[in-house]
Amino acid sequence: MSASCGVVECVFVLGCARWLWKRCTYVGSYDSATWPAATADEFDRVPRVCRLILANYEPDLRTPQYQKPTSATGHRLNPDCVIKRVTYEDTLGHAPPYIIYLDHENKEIVLAVRGLNLAKESDYKVLLDNRLGQQMFDGGYVHHGLLKSAVWLLNRESETLKRLWVENGSEYEMVFAGHSLGSGVVSLLTILVVNHRDRLGGIPKEKIRCYALAPARCMSLNLAVKYANVIHSIVLQDDFLPRTATPLEDIFKSIFCLPCLLFLVCLRDTFIPEGRKLRDPRRLYAPGRMYHIVERKFCRCGRFPPEVRTAIPVDGRFEHIVLSCNATSDHGIIWIEREAEKALQLMKAQSSETVTDPPTVQKFQRLKTIEKEHRDALERAVSLNVPHAVDTAEKETSENNEGDDDASASANNNVSSNQSKSSGGRSNWDEVVEKLLKKKSETGEQNLERDTNVTQ
């Protein structure tokens, strides 16, 4: 009897040792080991939006502390092009501070939202307001507090954004960018804008881009894949936030014991099968297409020249916690900006050395590749039985086939004028969200019950 107990104990110890070795030796670069490299054209905007987000942290925009006097690209924020700068005193806790910037050089209208402020109680209230899985939204689930913050921001600024786009012509693009807490806000804001573009002057979908830096897990998997052609998430190496499926409010309530929390989450997720994770409609994920900046490798000290890998992952979407001393430092916007700038310069240098086709041909080929990757990701979600992914795939296909013809443009104009009349000249985004929630909840109750039974 004692011999058999000893064998069981040895097997248990060996199993624990094997698990501990795999977890302690897992590095962030493994998440994107099979992904292709990003191109300079698609990554060009990332360092620039990082600097715009950093402007929210500056006491004085004319004497910046977080922007270098000279940069490799020569881009610096022009204080005269800041249309609006909103602080905590102005938001009254409804949303993080943000700026609206009109970039004439790059023909962009940018809304940049800062990240979590550990000293502000209002930011924690946004995180704690999370009625997970109680209401469907656009065929999926989202973080409730971040959605409310996005709606408040649109109610306040949609008229300004619409005016800027109408006044500056159709050549300009609408760019939404955010870091950490702000990344969740702009991601959900982008979903609303994409579905109601007429409220911003009928802006085409291809003119809208969202950049979520160190993204929060704020939407269900089917939504993350559906909007991967609009929302881009940028993750630096071992950043903990995109990998932690624990609700955001639990993470930041435990901010002073974060390593312990990450270890417990890592231990818990080990015993959850991958299929169960994918079939859970209430599990939230980092949004959109992923860009992973890799700068450290296993058993090699120090930082190396960064490389950027990109994909639209469905299964294995940053599910593994990295037990690294850099898990929190890689979350910082300053480090993301520095490493993104280095990576961009390396990509430009490499592309200039290996040019074989004209730039226009290269851009066209890359665009076709990105479109194909998005279709493949939608089909992959369907094949893995991701809840509600079938409806998502059908809608995305129909949207791609419809295009922006004259008939739809005139219809959008009529809808816009009717909405303006009914709301007294101002867009009311609360009504839009309520209708969307009501419509989805009526059709989603049976699906939710079915999906819950499947996961159990």
N, C-alpha and C positions, 0 to 999 in steps of 0.2 A: 504493500500500500504506500509506504513512504517513498519507494522507488518511483512509482507512477506519479506521485505528487511532485517529486523532484523533476521528472521529465516535463510535466505541465508547467512548472515554474520556469524551467529553462526556455521552453517554447515561448512563454509569455514575455520573458525578459528579452529574448532575441527579437520578438516581434516589436516590442516597444523601442528597442535600440535601433532596429531598421527604420521604423517610422521617424524617430528622432533624427537619425542621420539624413534621411531624405528631406525632412523639413528644414533642418539647419543648413543644408548644403544647397537648398533651392534658391536660385538667384533670379532677379527680375528679368534678365535677358532670355530666360527659358520660355516666358509667355509668348514671345514673338519670334522664336527661333526659326520658324518655317515661313515667316511673312516676307514678301518682297520689299525691296528698298523703295522709299518715297522719292519723288523727284523734286527738284528745286522749285519748279513752277507751282506745284500744289502746296508746298511748304513755305513759300515766300512770305506769306502774310503773317505767319505765326509770331516771329520776333517783334513785328510791328504792333500787333494787338497786345502783346505782353507789355510793351512800353506804354500803351494807352491805358491799360488796366493799372499799371504802376502810378499813373498820373493821379489816381484817386488817393494815393497815399502821400502825395506831395503837399507840404504846407503852402508852398508858393510855386506855381507853375513856371514862373520866369527865372527862378533860381532852383532848379531841380536837384534833389539829393540822390535819387535812385536812377537817374539816367546819366550815362557818361557824356562828357563834353563832346567827344567824337566817337563815332561808332563805325563799324566795318561797312555798314550800308549807307551811312551818312544821314539816316532818318532820325529826326527828333521832333517831338511834339511842338507845334506852333501854338502858343497861347492865344493868338488872335483867331485861330480856327476853332476854338472851343465854344460851341454854341451854348452849352449849358453845363454847369457843374453843380451836382446835388449832393448835399452832405447829410449826416444823420439828423441834424436839426430840421431838415426839409422833409425827409422821408417819414419821420415820426415813428420809426420802427417797422414800417410796412415793407421795406426793402433795403438792401445794402446801398451805400453811396454809389453813384455812377456819374459818368460824363457822356455828353453827346458831342462828337467831334466830326467836323467836315474836312475830310482830307482831299484837297483839290489835286494834289500831286498824283495820288493813286486812284482818284475818282471813287471815293468810298464815303459813305455815311455810317459812322461807327457809334454804337451804343456799348460802352465798356463798363462792367459792373465789378466792384472789388470783392474780395473774399471775406471770410469770417473774421470778425474782430472779437478776440477772446474777452475783451473788456466791456463789450456791449451786451446787455441783457436782451435787447430786442432781437439780435441775431439768434440767440438761443430759443426765443419764442417761435421764430420761424421754423427752426429745426424740430421743436417739440410738437408742432401742430401737424401731426402725421397720422391721419386716420387710414392706415394701410389697408387697401383692398376693400373699402366700403363702397366705393363708387367707381364705375367704369368711366374712362375718359379716352375718347377717340379709339375705342376698341382695346384699350389696355388699362394699366394702372400707373399712377404717378404719385409723387410725394405731395401731400395736400398743402402743406405750408409753403413750399416752393411755388406751387401753382397759384396760390392766392397772391404771393408776392409778384409773380409775373403778370397777373391780371391787374393788380394795382399799378404797376409800372406802365402797362399799356394804356390804362385809363388816363394816366397823367401825361404820357409822352407820345401817344400815337399821332396826335394832330401835328406835333412838331416834326416827327419823322416823315409824315405824309407831305408836309409843306416843303421840307428840304428835298425830298425826292422829286416832287413836281417842279420845283423851282430850278433844280440843277440838271434836269433832263434825264433821259433814259440811259445814258452812258454810265451813270453812277450805280454802285452796288450797295446793298444794305447789309452791314456786317454787325452781328451781335457777338460780344465776347464777354467772358466772365471767368473768374478764378474761384475754385473751391465752392463755397456757398453760392457765389455769383454765377458759377457755371451751371448749377441746377436751375437757377432763375431764368437765364437766357435760353437754356435748352427748351424749357417748357414754353417760354415766350415765343420761341421760333416756331414751335408746333402750331400755336394759335395764329401767328402771322401767316404761315404757309397755307393754312386752311381758310383764311379770310384776307386774302391779299388785296381785295377791293377796298378794304378799310384803310389801306396805306397807299391809295391812289392807283390800284391795279398793277402793282409791281410784279413782274414775272418771277416765277419760282426760281429760275436759274440766276436771278440777281440777288438772291438771299443766301447768306452764309452765316453759320454759327460756329464759334470756336470755344470749346469748353476746356479750360486748362485745369489740370489736376481735378478731373470731373467727379462730382458726387454721383452716387448711384440713385437716380431720380425717376426712372421709368422702367416699365416691364420690357421683357426681351423683344416682343414683337414690335413695339414702338421704337426701340433702339435700332432695330434692323430696318424698319420702314423708312426712317428719316436719316439713314446713313448717307444719302446723297446731298443732304443739306447741313447736318450737324457733324462736326469734326471734334473728337476728343484727343487731347494731347497729354500723354502720360510720361513723366520722367522716371526712368529706371525702376526703382523699388517703391514708389509712392503708395502709401497704405490705403488712401481713400477710395480709389477706383476698384480696389480688390476686396474691400470689406463689405460683406453682405449684411452685416449688423446694421439695424436702422441708425440713421444719422444722429438722432437724438441720444441714443445710447453711447455712441462714440464720443460725442463731445461732453456728455455728462461725466465720462470717465477719462477726460483728457489728461488728468494728472497721474493716471495709472494706465496709460495707453498701451505700453508693452505687455502688461498682464492681460488686458482685454484682447489684444491681437493674438496672443498665444492661446487663449481659451477659444476664440473664434476659429483659429486654425485647427485646434483639437476637435471641436464640434463638427466642422465641415468635413473632416476626414471620414466620418461615419455616415455622411449623407450621400447616397448614390447620385452620379451625374444625371441620370435620367430623371430622378425625382426633382432635382434642381430645375431642369429645363421645363418640366411639366407644371411647375408651381407658377400660376398666373400672377401671384402677388409678390414674387421675388423681384426686386429692383436691380437695375444694371446701369453701368456707365453708358451714356448715349452715343449713337452714331458710329461713324467710321473711326477707327482707332489709329493714332500715330504714336508709336512708342520710341522714345529717345533712349538709346542704349549707350552707356559710357563706362560700364564696369563689367568685368568677366570673372568667372569662378576661379578662385585661388590666384588672383592677380591683384596686387595692391594698387591703389590710386585710380584716378580717372584717366580714360583714354579718349582719343578723338571720337566724338559722338557720331553715331549713325542713327538714321530714322527709318523704322520699318512700319508698314501700314497694311491694314486689312480690315474686313468687316467680319469679325469672328461671331459665330453663333454659339456653338459649344466651346467651352474653355475660354470664355470672355473674361479674362483677368479674375479667375476664381481662386487663385492660390495666394494666400498671405505670404509675404516675404519677411522672414525673421531677420531683419537687417538693421544695423545702426543708422542707415540712411533712409529708413522708411518714412520718417517724419521730415527730415531735411529736404528730401526730394519733392516734398509737397510745396515748398516755398516758391513764390512767383519769381523772385530774383534769380534763383538757380535755374528755373525753367527758361527764363529769358536769356540768360548767359549761354546755356547749353544749346538752346534752339538757334541762337545766332551763330555759334561755332559750327553746328551741324549744317546750317544753310550755306555758310561760306565754303565748307568742304564739298557739299553737293554741287555748288556752282563751279568750283574749281575742277571737279571730276567731269562734269558735263561738258565744260569747255575743252577738255583734253580729248574727249571721246565722241565729239559731234560727228555723225555720219549723215544725218538727214537735216533738212532745213527746220528751223524752230517751229514753224507753223505745222509742218507734218508731224513732228514729235508731239506737239500739244494735242493734235487731233487724234493720234494713235492712243495717247494716254487717256484722253476723254472717253474713247470707246472702251478701253480696258476697265476704267472705273465704272462705267455703266454696266458692263458685263458682270463685274464683281458684285454689284448691288443686286442684279437679278439672281445670280447664283446664291447669294446670302438669303434672299427671300425664299428661294426654292429649298435651301437647306433647312430653314426654319420650319417649313411645311413638312419635310421628310422626317424631322425630329419630333413631330407632334407638339410643337410649341403652341400653347393655347392662343386662339384667335389669329394665328399666323396665316390661315387660309384666307380670311377676309382681307387681311393686310396685303397679301400678295396680289389678290384680285384688284384691290383698289389701286395699288401702285402700278399695275400693268395698264389699267384703264386710263390712269393719269398720263402715263407715258405715251399712250396712243392718241389721246385727245389733242394735245398741242394747244397753242394759243392762237386760235383763228379769230377772224373778225367778229363772228357771231358771238363767241364766248366773251370777247372783250366788250361788246356792246351790252351783253347781259350783265356783266360785272358792273358796268357804269350805271345801269338802271337800278341794280340792287344797292349800289353805293348811295345813289341819290335818295332812294326810298329810306334807307337806314339813317341817312343824315337828317331827313325830315322828321322821322319818328323820334330821333334822339336830340332834337333841337340843335343840330349842327355839330354835335360832338359824338364820337363813337363810344358806345357803352359796352365794354368787353365783358362785364359781368353777365349781361343778357346772353352774349354769345356762349359763354362757358356753361351757363345754366341750361340752355337749350341742348348743348352738346352732352352734358351730363344726364339730362332727363331722357334724351333720345337713346343714349347708350345703356342707361340703367334699365329701360323697358325691355330692350332686346338682350341684355346681358345677364339677367338673373338666372335663367335656366343654364346658360353656359357656365356661370360661376359655380353653380351647384354641381354640374357635371365635372368640371375641372378639379374641384375640391375632392370629389369622390375618387377621381383618378389618382391624385397625389397621395391620398390616404391608403 
